[in-house]
Amino acid sequence: MKFKYYSFSLLLIITSFQTLAQKTKPTTPLQQKVDALMARMTLAEKVGQMAQITLDVIGKGKDRFSSDEPFTLDDKALEKALVQYKLGSVLNTSNNRARTPQVWFNIIDKIQKTAMSKNKNGIPVLYGIDAIHGETYTAGATMFPQQIGQAATFNRVLVRQGAEITAYETRASSIPWAFSPLLDLGADPRFPRQWESFGEDPYVVSELGIQMVKGLEGENNEISNPYKVASSIKHFLGYQVPLSGKDRTPAVISDQALIAYHLPSFKAAIKAGAKTIMINSGLINGVPVHANYKLLTKLLKGDLGFNGLVITDWGDIENLHTRDHVAKDHKEAVKIAINAGIDMSMIAYNYEPFCDNLIALVKEGKVKQERIDDAVRRILTLKFELDLFNRPTTHIRDYPEFGSKKFEQAAQNTAAESITLLKNSNNVLPLNKSSKILVTGPNANSMRTLNGAWTYSWQGEKVEEFAGQYNTILEAMQNKIGKENVSFVPGVSYKMDGKYWEEYSDQMEEAIAAAQNADVVLLCLGENSYTETPGNLSDLYLSDLQTEFAQKLAATGKTIILILNEGRPRVISKFEKKMNAIIQTYLPGNFGGNALVDILYGDVNPSGRLPYTYPQYPNALFTYYHKPSEARETTEGVYNYDADYNPQYQFGHGLSYTTFKYSDIKLSNNILKKGENLTITVNITNTGKVSGKEAVLLYISDLVANDISPDVKRLRGFEKIELKAGETKTVSFKINSDNIAYVNPANKWVTEAGEFSVQLADKKIKFNYEQ
């Protein structure tokens, strides 16, 4: 995990040697194909390759925002975009709506035939889609838990399997490029896309990001395989931690923090072979990332050696002028972004100005021809690697496992391992199947809330139209113990045609009365679906209405099981103590209802763990790797104060229906030396009466750092194991000096001699590092 900052002069020397090496190194057959094609291309053709539009631009309708159905391509618009302007890429779905695999084939086949038969060079279009937790925009595709839930499994195998299925079903839709995975550090619970991340820990994000890249692209990134897609890691860099907590607003991040916390996941995914990368839409330290040459060219393409395709997010070159005011007009915005290192612009709609302006900029010498050639070489290389010249489309008939029971079971297994038991007072769970249950709350009977956004549509508002065959929490309960044992009164409901936060009292008093006739109340609270800017919030507390409802139900004295179904941890401290048990489902997907009910009745033992710190108050936001000064004990004297680390639940928290004992923690040596490995082993015994799975989390603390206050602890390893009742297994981890390094004030990774502490559950042991 070493990272070096080079001086500008040294970087030029290194770049010169790299350029010389490239000129003298024999080219591969692929490079020869790309070079031969580029030699035949005009400037206009090259610029066209750098432009990406959304599908609606080439669809029929009164205008490009038409919602006419069924969707059909407009021959005139198609010819203008692909033949006159020779655009190289299309993304998204039409009218913000999922399509069947056959419809996708019909659309993309016509696009490819137009581009390849009516242009002399026959270059195929690169089609991309937001395949977020499954193939988002394909009807019948398998929907997994969102990434935050996948992180809660702490299971690399399940994450990779989900990505493999997503790749298969995306290619079954004739689409070869997925804008996934999201590798941002989800360290701010206010942010509207935290649920799209793997959580707050850099190591977890890195490890699971590798698995997702390999699942999408294949072990050796063999994306010519018709069951694989090109991945697009996103959003480089520092996207999810703006000062306001709101989407696409400015962030202030030191270079030290960028390198230490935000960069590792992208570095790991690049090393794993990720083919493309999408850029952060926001600003860091006042500079829009799309205009940041230091990050995009020096760091990403230089120091990290990324040789794949760099693409903008939606409309972000235009934003340099219209939103950020760092460009006086659109032409200058194009110049800034392309010179900064952007290879392809996700223009979305108005492609003519981008293409015309970029051609003019090259002719004026304001964008070098070499910069255009570098971008186009990256684009064409990807198209050849995907084998689009030979196989521009794939067809559903060749994908017999699409939407299969096998795939659905994989999604349910992942949901089951993600669901996290946060509280279980007096072991009220698992439930007795003879108990009478009241199911209530706004999330009780909704497939939309189980899935969240990026499900059949951008904001998830069309989920109910496509997911009727799956079970809500209510329906899963009825299937498990019979309708006669389950009653339902909503109490609170969302305004499904309004903003995500809009809700209303819906038979609240009737629900409270119904609780009197129930043995147990299953209270399903949380959020409606949202993503990006529409998901911004101003109050991290769970809504007033849901809080009121929870408090009134608690006053009945009934046993209440709180089911949280939310994209980010909404604060529940106003009523948390009154709940008998609490389960976090995150956004578990189409099979979340089934998985939850299996856990409620003990058919599955919960094993999820929080991939973030759950805050107790809106003004008490921490990560688990906070600094020692954030958790000081009371200081006596003239001034009496303390600094509380007071989360509702800590990172890694998660209960089980069995108990696990950690023992015999051992080190292969008490001293770790540079260039050597240290093996850490621990025995884990299932001391309960039922089998269970345990996420074994290895933390290491640097007890004294010489030039920077160390993190309290850092996760340096995790493994998921399964133990039968009474069974013992030994788990081992290997670490080296890189695993205990930190970034010093000079922005260099260093490992200094000193004492370190290892923590596994409640067991600790120390070792020393020597240079």
C-alpha positions in Angstrom: 0.0 0.0 0.0 2.9 2.4 -0.9 2.1 5.6 -2.6 4.6 8.3 -3.6 4.3 11.9 -4.4 6.7 12.9 -7.1 7.9 16.5 -7.8 6.8 17.9 -11.1 10.3 17.7 -12.6 10.7 14.1 -11.5 7.3 13.3 -12.9 8.4 14.7 -16.3 11.6 12.6 -16.2 9.6 9.4 -15.4 7.0 10.2 -18.1 9.8 10.7 -20.6 11.3 7.3 -19.8 7.8 5.8 -20.0 7.2 7.4 -23.4 10.6 6.2 -24.7 9.8 2.7 -23.4 6.5 2.7 -25.2 8.1 3.7 -28.5 10.7 1.0 -28.3 8.5 -1.7 -26.8 7.1 -4.1 -29.5 3.4 -3.5 -29.9 0.8 -6.2 -29.3 -1.6 -7.4 -32.0 -4.3 -5.4 -30.2 -2.2 -2.2 -30.2 -1.6 -2.8 -33.9 -5.3 -3.0 -34.6 -6.0 0.2 -32.7 -3.1 2.1 -34.4 -4.2 0.9 -37.8 -7.8 2.1 -37.2 -6.7 5.4 -35.8 -4.6 6.1 -38.8 -7.7 5.9 -41.0 -9.8 8.2 -38.7 -10.5 11.9 -39.2 -10.4 14.4 -36.4 -14.2 14.5 -36.4 -14.4 10.7 -36.1 -12.0 10.8 -33.1 -13.9 13.5 -31.3 -17.1 11.6 -31.9 -15.7 8.6 -30.1 -15.2 10.8 -27.1 -18.9 11.7 -26.9 -21.6 9.7 -25.1 -25.3 10.5 -25.2 -28.4 9.2 -23.4 -30.7 6.9 -25.3 -33.7 9.3 -25.3 -31.8 11.6 -27.6 -32.2 9.1 -30.5 -35.7 8.1 -29.6 -39.0 9.1 -31.3 -41.3 11.6 -29.6 -42.2 15.2 -29.6 -38.9 16.1 -28.0 -36.0 14.4 -26.3 -37.8 14.4 -23.0 -40.9 12.7 -24.4 -42.4 9.8 -22.5 -44.0 8.2 -25.5 -44.4 4.4 -25.2 -43.5 2.0 -26.6 -40.1 3.4 -27.2 -38.7 3.4 -30.7 -35.6 4.7 -32.2 -35.8 7.7 -34.5 -34.0 7.0 -37.8 -33.2 10.7 -38.4 -31.9 11.3 -34.9 -29.9 8.1 -35.1 -28.2 9.0 -38.4 -27.4 12.5 -37.2 -25.8 11.2 -33.9 -24.0 8.1 -35.2 -23.3 8.8 -38.9 -23.0 12.6 -39.1 -21.4 13.2 -35.7 -20.0 9.6 -35.4 -20.7 9.4 -31.6 -18.9 6.5 -29.9 -21.1 5.7 -26.9 -24.7 5.6 -25.7 -25.9 5.1 -22.1 -29.0 4.8 -20.0 -32.5 3.5 -20.7 -35.4 5.2 -22.4 -38.0 7.1 -20.4 -36.3 6.1 -17.1 -37.8 2.6 -17.4 -36.6 -1.0 -17.4 -36.8 -3.0 -20.6 -37.0 -6.7 -21.3 -33.8 -8.4 -22.7 -35.5 -8.8 -26.1 -36.3 -5.1 -26.3 -32.8 -4.2 -25.3 -31.5 -6.4 -28.1 -33.8 -4.8 -30.6 -32.6 -1.3 -29.6 -28.9 -2.0 -29.4 -28.8 -4.1 -32.5 -30.2 -1.2 -34.6 -27.8 1.2 -33.0 -24.8 -1.1 -33.8 -26.0 -1.7 -37.4 -26.4 2.0 -38.0 -22.9 2.8 -36.6 -21.1 -0.1 -38.2 -22.7 -0.2 -41.6 -23.0 3.5 -42.4 -19.5 4.6 -41.4 -16.5 3.6 -43.4 -14.5 2.5 -40.4 -17.4 0.4 -39.0 -16.7 1.3 -35.3 -19.3 -0.2 -32.9 -21.0 1.8 -30.2 -20.0 1.3 -26.6 -23.2 0.9 -24.6 -23.2 1.6 -20.8 -25.7 1.2 -18.1 -26.0 1.7 -14.3 -26.0 -1.9 -13.2 -26.0 -1.1 -9.5 -27.3 -4.1 -7.5 -28.1 -6.3 -10.4 -29.0 -5.2 -14.0 -30.9 -2.1 -12.9 -32.8 -1.5 -16.1 -33.7 -5.0 -17.3 -37.1 -6.5 -16.3 -36.7 -9.9 -14.8 -33.1 -9.4 -13.8 -31.9 -10.6 -10.3 -31.8 -7.8 -7.7 -29.3 -8.2 -4.9 -28.9 -6.2 -1.8 -27.5 -2.7 -2.4 -23.7 -2.4 -1.9 -24.1 -1.3 1.8 -25.9 -4.6 2.5 -23.4 -6.6 0.6 -20.7 -5.0 2.8 -22.6 -6.1 5.9 -22.1 -9.7 4.9 -18.3 -9.4 5.2 -18.3 -12.2 2.7 -16.0 -11.9 -0.4 -17.5 -15.0 -2.0 -21.1 -13.6 -2.0 -20.0 -10.2 -3.3 -18.1 -11.8 -6.2 -21.0 -14.2 -7.0 -23.4 -11.3 -7.2 -21.2 -9.4 -9.6 -20.8 -12.5 -11.8 -24.6 -12.8 -12.0 -25.0 -9.1 -12.7 -22.4 -9.3 -15.5 -24.2 -12.3 -17.0 -27.6 -10.6 -17.0 -26.2 -7.3 -18.2 -24.7 -9.1 -21.2 -28.0 -11.0 -21.6 -29.4 -7.5 -22.2 -26.9 -6.9 -25.0 -25.0 -4.3 -22.8 -21.2 -4.7 -22.3 -20.4 -1.9 -19.9 -21.6 -1.5 -16.2 -21.1 1.7 -14.3 -20.2 -0.2 -11.1 -18.8 -0.7 -8.5 -19.0 2.4 -6.4 -15.8 2.6 -4.4 -16.3 5.9 -2.6 -15.7 5.9 1.1 -19.2 5.9 2.7 -18.1 7.7 5.8 -20.8 10.3 6.1 -24.3 9.1 7.1 -25.9 12.2 5.9 -24.9 11.6 2.3 -27.7 10.4 0.0 -25.6 7.7 -1.7 -24.0 6.0 1.4 -26.1 2.9 0.6 -24.4 2.6 -2.8 -21.1 2.3 -1.0 -19.4 -0.6 0.9 -19.3 1.6 4.0 -16.9 3.6 6.0 -13.8 1.4 6.1 -11.1 1.7 3.4 -10.0 -1.9 3.7 -13.5 -3.3 3.3 -14.2 -1.0 0.3 -10.9 -2.1 -1.2 -11.4 -5.9 -0.6 -15.0 -6.0 -1.8 -14.2 -3.7 -4.7 -11.7 -6.1 -5.9 -14.2 -8.9 -5.7 -16.8 -6.9 -7.7 -14.3 -6.0 -10.4 -13.3 -9.6 -10.8 -16.9 -10.7 -10.7 -17.8 -8.3 -13.5 -14.7 -8.6 -15.6 -13.4 -12.1 -14.8 -10.4 -13.3 -12.9 -8.0 -12.1 -15.7 -10.3 -9.3 -16.9 -11.2 -11.4 -20.0 -14.1 -9.0 -21.0 -14.3 -10.5 -24.5 -16.1 -13.3 -22.7 -19.8 -12.8 -23.5 -20.7 -13.4 -19.9 -18.5 -10.6 -18.6 -18.7 -6.8 -18.9 -16.3 -3.9 -18.5 -16.6 -2.3 -15.0 -16.5 1.3 -14.2 -15.1 2.1 -10.7 -16.5 5.4 -9.3 -16.4 8.2 -8.3 -12.7 9.2 -8.4 -12.0 10.8 -5.9 -13.5 11.8 -2.5 -17.1 12.1 -3.7 -19.1 11.1 -0.6 -17.7 13.5 2.1 -18.8 17.0 1.2 -18.9 19.5 4.0 -22.7 19.8 3.8 -23.4 16.1 3.5 -25.4 16.9 0.4 -24.8 15.5 -3.1 -22.4 17.3 -5.4 -21.5 20.1 -3.0 -17.9 21.1 -2.1 -15.6 18.9 0.0 -12.5 20.0 1.8 -10.1 17.1 2.0 -6.4 17.2 2.7 -3.9 15.4 0.5 -3.1 13.2 3.5 -6.7 12.2 4.0 -7.2 11.6 0.2 -4.2 9.3 0.1 -4.9 7.5 3.4 -8.6 6.9 3.3 -10.1 7.6 -0.2 -7.4 6.4 -2.6 -6.7 2.8 -1.4 -10.0 1.4 -2.9 -9.3 2.8 -6.3 -5.7 1.8 -6.3 -6.7 -1.7 -5.4 -9.4 -1.9 -8.2 -6.9 -0.5 -10.7 -4.4 -3.1 -9.7 -7.3 -5.7 -10.1 -7.6 -4.5 -13.8 -10.7 -2.3 -13.8 -11.2 -1.1 -17.4 -12.9 2.2 -16.8 -13.3 4.9 -14.2 -15.9 7.6 -13.6 -15.0 10.9 -12.0 -16.4 12.7 -8.9 -19.0 15.3 -9.9 -18.1 17.5 -7.0 -15.4 19.9 -5.9 -12.4 19.2 -3.7 -10.8 22.3 -2.0 -12.6 24.5 -4.4 -11.5 22.8 -7.6 -14.0 20.7 -9.7 -12.5 17.2 -10.0 -13.4 17.2 -13.7 -11.0 20.2 -14.0 -8.3 18.8 -11.8 -5.2 17.9 -13.9 -3.3 16.9 -10.7 -5.8 14.2 -9.8 -6.8 13.0 -13.3 -3.5 13.0 -15.2 -0.7 13.2 -12.6 -2.2 11.0 -10.0 -4.6 8.7 -11.9 -2.9 8.2 -15.2 0.7 8.9 -14.0 1.3 7.6 -10.5 -1.4 5.0 -10.5 -0.6 3.9 -14.1 -4.3 3.7 -15.0 -4.4 3.0 -18.8 -8.2 2.5 -19.1 -11.0 4.8 -20.1 -11.8 7.9 -18.0 -15.4 9.1 -18.2 -17.3 12.0 -16.7 -20.4 11.7 -14.8 -23.7 13.1 -16.1 -23.3 16.5 -17.8 -20.2 17.3 -15.7 -18.2 19.1 -18.4 -21.1 21.5 -19.0 -21.2 22.0 -15.2 -17.8 23.6 -15.2 -19.5 26.5 -16.9 -23.1 26.4 -15.8 -22.7 25.4 -12.2 -19.1 25.8 -11.0 -18.2 29.0 -13.0 -14.6 28.0 -13.6 -15.2 28.3 -17.4 -16.5 31.3 -19.2 -18.5 29.3 -21.7 -19.0 25.7 -22.9 -16.0 25.7 -25.2 -13.7 26.7 -22.4 -15.3 24.0 -20.2 -14.5 21.4 -22.9 -10.9 22.6 -23.1 -10.4 22.4 -19.3 -11.9 19.0 -18.8 -10.2 17.3 -21.8 -6.8 18.8 -20.9 -7.3 17.7 -17.3 -7.5 14.1 -18.5 -11.1 13.3 -19.4 -11.4 10.7 -22.2 -15.1 10.5 -22.7 -17.9 13.0 -21.9 -21.2 11.7 -20.6 -22.9 14.6 -22.4 -26.4 13.2 -22.0 -28.2 15.5 -24.4 -26.5 18.4 -26.3 -23.7 16.7 -28.1 -23.3 19.1 -31.0 -21.6 21.8 -28.9 -19.2 19.3 -27.4 -18.1 17.9 -30.7 -17.9 21.2 -32.6 -16.1 22.9 -29.8 -13.5 20.2 -29.3 -12.7 20.0 -33.0 -12.2 23.8 -33.0 -10.0 23.6 -29.9 -7.7 21.1 -31.6 -7.5 23.2 -34.7 -6.7 26.2 -32.6 -4.0 24.3 -30.7 -5.7 24.7 -27.4 -6.1 20.9 -27.1 -3.2 18.9 -28.4 -3.8 16.2 -31.0 -1.8 13.9 -28.8 -4.4 14.3 -26.0 -7.2 13.4 -28.4 -5.2 10.4 -29.7 -4.6 9.2 -26.1 -8.3 9.4 -25.3 -9.4 7.7 -28.5 -6.8 4.9 -28.1 -8.2 4.1 -24.7 -11.8 4.0 -26.1 -11.0 1.9 -29.1 -8.8 -0.5 -27.0 -11.8 -1.1 -24.8 -14.1 -1.8 -27.7 -11.6 -4.3 -29.1 -11.2 -5.9 -25.7 -14.9 -6.3 -25.5 -14.9 -8.0 -28.9 -17.5 -5.5 -30.1 -16.1 -5.4 -33.7 -16.9 -9.1 -34.0 -19.8 -9.4 -31.7 -21.5 -6.0 -31.2 -24.6 -7.5 -29.6 -25.5 -10.5 -27.5 -28.9 -12.1 -27.3 -31.1 -13.4 -24.5 -31.4 -16.8 -26.2 -27.8 -17.5 -25.3 -28.4 -16.8 -21.6 -30.7 -19.6 -20.3 -29.9 -18.8 -16.6 -31.2 -15.2 -16.8 -33.5 -14.7 -13.8 -33.2 -18.3 -12.8 -34.1 -19.9 -9.5 -30.3 -20.4 -9.0 -29.6 -16.7 -9.3 -32.6 -15.8 -7.1 -31.4 -18.1 -4.4 -28.0 -16.4 -4.5 -29.7 -13.0 -4.0 -31.6 -14.3 -1.1 -28.5 -15.9 0.5 -26.7 -12.5 0.2 -29.7 -10.7 1.8 -29.8 -13.3 4.6 -26.1 -12.7 5.4 -26.4 -9.0 5.2 -29.3 -8.5 7.6 -27.9 -7.3 11.0 -29.4 -8.0 14.4 -28.6 -4.9 16.4 -30.5 -5.6 19.6 -32.3 -8.6 21.1 -33.4 -7.9 24.7 -34.1 -11.0 26.7 -33.7 -13.1 23.5 -37.2 -12.2 22.2 -36.0 -13.4 18.9 -36.4 -15.8 17.2 -40.2 -15.6 17.3 -42.6 -18.3 18.1 -44.7 -19.3 15.0 -47.8 -19.5 17.1 -47.6 -15.8 18.1 -50.1 -13.4 16.7 -48.2 -10.7 14.8 -49.2 -7.1 13.9 -47.1 -5.9 10.9 -47.1 -2.1 10.6 -45.2 0.9 9.4 -44.5 2.5 6.0 -41.9 -0.1 5.0 -44.1 -3.1 5.8 -45.7 -3.7 2.5 -43.5 -2.1 -0.1 -41.1 -3.7 -2.6 -39.9 -0.2 -3.5 -38.4 0.4 0.0 -36.9 -3.0 0.1 -34.9 -2.3 -3.1 -34.2 1.4 -3.0 -33.3 3.5 -6.0 -31.5 2.2 -9.2 -34.2 -0.5 -9.4 -36.1 -0.6 -12.7 -35.8 3.2 -12.7 -33.4 5.9 -11.4 -35.3 6.8 -8.1 -36.9 3.4 -7.7 -40.4 4.8 -8.1 -41.4 2.1 -10.7 -40.4 -0.9 -8.5 -44.0 -1.9 -7.7 -44.7 -2.2 -11.5 -41.9 -4.7 -12.0 -41.6 -6.5 -8.7 -45.1 -7.7 -8.0 -44.1 -11.4 -8.0 -41.8 -10.9 -5.0 -42.7 -10.7 -1.3 -42.9 -7.6 0.8 -42.2 -8.1 4.5 -46.0 -8.4 5.1 -46.4 -11.0 2.4 -43.4 -13.0 3.5 -44.8 -13.1 7.1 -48.1 -14.3 5.8 -46.5 -17.0 3.8 -44.4 -18.1 6.8 -47.1 -18.4 9.5 -50.4 -18.0 7.7 -52.6 -15.0 7.0 -54.8 -15.8 10.0 -51.8 -15.1 12.3 -50.8 -11.8 10.8 -52.7 -8.5 10.8 -51.7 -5.4 9.0 -52.4 -1.7 9.6 -50.0 0.8 8.0 -50.0 3.5 10.7 -47.8 5.7 8.5 -47.5 5.6 4.7 -45.2 7.3 2.2 -46.6 9.6 -0.5 -45.4 7.5 -3.4 -46.0 10.2 -5.9 -44.1 12.8 -3.8 -40.6 13.4 -2.5 -38.9 10.5 -0.7 -39.5 12.2 2.7 -43.2 12.9 2.3 -45.4 10.7 4.4 -48.7 10.9 6.2 -50.6 9.3 9.1 -52.4 6.3 7.8 -54.7 4.8 10.4 -52.2 5.4 13.2 -54.8 5.1 15.9 -56.2 2.0 14.4 -52.7 0.5 14.3 -52.2 1.3 18.0 -55.5 -0.3 18.8 -54.6 -3.4 16.7 -51.4 -3.8 18.8 -53.6 -4.6 21.8 -54.7 -7.8 20.1 -51.2 -8.9 19.0 -48.5 -10.8 20.9 -45.7 -9.1 18.9 -45.6 -5.9 16.9 -43.3 -5.9 13.8 -42.7 -2.2 13.3 -41.2 -1.5 9.9 -39.6 1.9 9.7 -37.0 3.7 7.6 -37.0 5.6 4.3 -38.6 5.6 0.9 -36.3 5.2 -2.1 -34.0 8.0 -3.3 -30.5 8.6 -4.7 -28.2 11.5 -5.6 -29.4 15.1 -5.1 -33.1 14.2 -4.7 -32.0 12.2 -1.7 -30.5 15.1 0.2 -31.7 15.6 3.8 -31.5 18.2 6.5 -32.3 16.2 9.6 -30.7 12.8 10.3 -33.3 11.9 12.9 -35.9 9.5 11.7 -39.0 11.5 10.7 -41.2 13.0 13.4 -44.2 11.1 12.3 -42.4 7.7 12.4 -40.9 8.6 15.8 -44.3 9.5 17.2 -45.7 6.2 15.9 -42.9 4.2 17.5 -43.3 6.0 20.8 -47.1 5.4 20.9 -46.7 1.8 20.0 -44.1 1.4 22.8 -46.6 2.8 25.2 -48.9 -0.1 24.7 -46.4 -2.4 26.5 -46.3 -4.9 23.7 -43.2 -6.6 22.5 -41.9 -4.5 19.6 -39.5 -5.7 17.0 -38.1 -2.7 15.1 -37.3 -3.5 11.5 -35.1 -0.8 9.9 -35.3 -0.6 6.1 -33.1 2.4 5.2 -30.3 3.6 2.9 -28.4 5.4 5.7 -28.6 5.1 9.5 -31.4 7.5 10.5 -31.1 8.4 14.2 -33.5 6.4 16.4 -32.2 7.4 19.9 -35.5 9.1 20.8 -37.2 5.6 21.0 -34.4 3.0 20.7 -34.5 2.0 24.4 -38.2 1.2 24.1 -37.7 -1.4 21.4 -37.3 -5.0 22.4 -35.3 -6.0 19.4 -33.9 -4.1 16.4 -32.9 -5.5 13.0 -31.2 -3.5 10.2 -32.1 -4.8 6.7 -30.4 -1.9 4.8 -31.9 -2.2 1.2 -32.0 -6.0 0.8 -33.5 -6.3 -2.7 -36.3 -8.4 -4.0 -35.6 -11.3 -1.7 -35.2 -9.2 1.4 -38.7 -9.9 2.8 -38.1 -13.7 2.6 -34.6 -13.4 4.1 -35.8 -11.2 7.0 -38.7 -13.6 7.9 -36.3 -16.6 7.9 -34.2 -14.7 10.4 -37.2 -13.6 12.5 -38.2 -17.3 13.0 -34.7 -18.7 13.4 -34.6 -20.6 10.1 -31.5 -18.6 9.4 -29.1 -17.3 12.0 -28.3 -13.6 11.5 -24.6 -12.9 10.8 -24.5 -9.4 9.3 -22.3 -6.7 10.8 -22.6 -2.9 10.5 -20.3 -1.6 7.8 -20.6 1.9 9.2 -20.9 3.6 12.6 -24.5 4.1 13.6 -24.8 7.5 15.2 -26.9 8.2 18.3 -27.3 11.9 17.6 -27.1 14.1 14.5 -24.3 16.1 15.9 -22.2 13.1 17.0 -20.9 11.7 13.7 -17.8 9.5 13.9 -16.0 6.8 12.0 -14.7 3.9 14.2 -11.1 4.8 13.2 -11.5 8.3 14.8 -8.6 10.0 16.6 -7.9 9.5 20.3 -8.9 13.1 21.0 -12.5 12.3 19.9 -13.0 9.9 22.8 -11.2 11.4 25.8 -12.3 10.6 29.3 -13.3 13.4 31.7 -10.6 15.9 32.4 -10.5 17.1 36.0 -9.4 20.5 37.1 -10.5 24.0 36.6 -12.3 22.9 33.5 -14.3 19.8 33.6 -15.2 18.3 30.2 -15.1 15.2 28.2 -15.1 14.3 24.5 -17.7 11.5 23.9 -17.4 8.8 21.4 -21.1 7.8 21.7 -22.4 5.9 18.7 -25.7 4.1 18.9 -24.0 1.0 17.5 -20.3 0.6 16.6 -18.9 -0.4 13.3 -18.8 -4.2 13.1 -21.6 -4.6 15.6 -24.0 -7.5 14.9 -25.6 -10.2 17.1 -26.3 -13.9 16.6 -28.7 -16.5 18.0 -25.6 -18.4 19.2 -22.4 -17.3 21.0 -18.8 -17.4 19.9 -15.7 -17.6 22.1 -12.3 -16.3 20.9 -9.3 -18.0 22.5 -5.6 -18.8 22.0 -4.7 -15.7 20.1 -1.1 -16.2 19.0 1.6 -14.4 16.9 4.2 -16.2 14.8 6.7 -13.7 16.3 6.5 -10.9 18.8 8.5 -8.7 16.4 7.6 -7.8 12.8 10.5 -6.7 10.6 10.5 -4.9 7.3 10.1 -7.3 4.4 8.7 -10.1 6.6 5.2 -11.4 7.4 3.6 -11.8 10.8 0.9 -14.5 11.2 -1.9 -14.0 13.7 -4.1 -17.0 14.7 -7.1 -17.3 16.9 -9.4 -20.1 17.8 -13.1 -19.5 17.6 -15.7 -21.8 19.2 -19.4 -21.8 18.7 -20.5 -22.1 22.4 -24.2 -22.0 21.7 -26.8 -24.5 20.7 -27.3 -23.7 17.0 -24.9 -23.3 14.0 -24.0 -19.8 13.0 -21.7 -17.7 10.8 -19.2 -15.3 12.3 -17.5 -12.4 10.6 -14.0 -12.4 12.2 -12.6 -8.9 12.2 -9.0 -8.1 12.8 -8.1 -4.7 14.1 -4.6 -3.2 14.7 -3.8 -0.1 16.7 -0.6 1.9 16.3 0.0 2.8 20.0 2.3 5.8 19.2 3.0 7.5 15.9 5.8 9.9 15.8 4.5 12.7 13.6 0.7 12.3 13.4 -2.0 11.3 15.8 -2.8 7.6 15.0 -6.3 6.3 14.4 -7.7 4.5 17.4 -7.7 1.3 15.4 -7.9 0.1 11.9 -9.5 -3.0 10.3 -6.7 -5.0 8.7 -8.4 -8.3 7.9 -11.7 -10.1 7.9 -13.0 -13.6 7.2 -16.5 -15.1 7.3 -16.7 -18.6 8.8 -19.5 -21.0 9.7 -19.4 -23.1 12.8 -21.7 -25.9 14.0 -22.7 -25.9 17.7 -19.7 -26.8 19.7 -17.3 -26.6 16.7 -14.0 -24.8 16.9 -12.0 -23.4 13.9 -8.7 -21.6 13.7 -8.6 -18.5 11.7 -5.3 -17.0 10.6 -4.2 -13.6 9.1 -0.9 -12.5 7.6 0.2 -8.9 7.9 3.4 -7.1 6.8 4.8 -3.6 7.3 2.4 -2.1 4.6 -0.6 -3.3 6.6 0.4 -1.1 9.5 1.6 1.9 7.6 0.1 5.4 7.7 0.4 8.6 5.7 2.6 11.2 7.3 2.3 15.0 7.0 4.6 14.8 3.9 1.9 12.6 2.2 4.1 9.5 2.2 3.3 6.0 3.4 5.6 5.2 6.3 5.8 2.4 8.9 7.7 3.4 12.0 9.3 1.3 14.7 7.1 0.9 17.7 4.5 -1.0 19.6 1.2 -2.2 18.0 -1.9 -3.9 19.5 -3.9 -6.6 17.8 -7.6 -7.0 18.6 -9.9 -9.9 17.7 -13.3 -9.6 19.5 -12.4 -9.1 23.2 -8.9 -10.5 22.8 -5.8 -8.4 22.5 -2.1 -9.0 22.0 0.9 -6.8 21.3 3.8 -6.9 18.9 6.7 -4.6 18.0 7.7 -3.4 14.6 11.4 -3.0 13.8 12.9 -1.4 10.7 
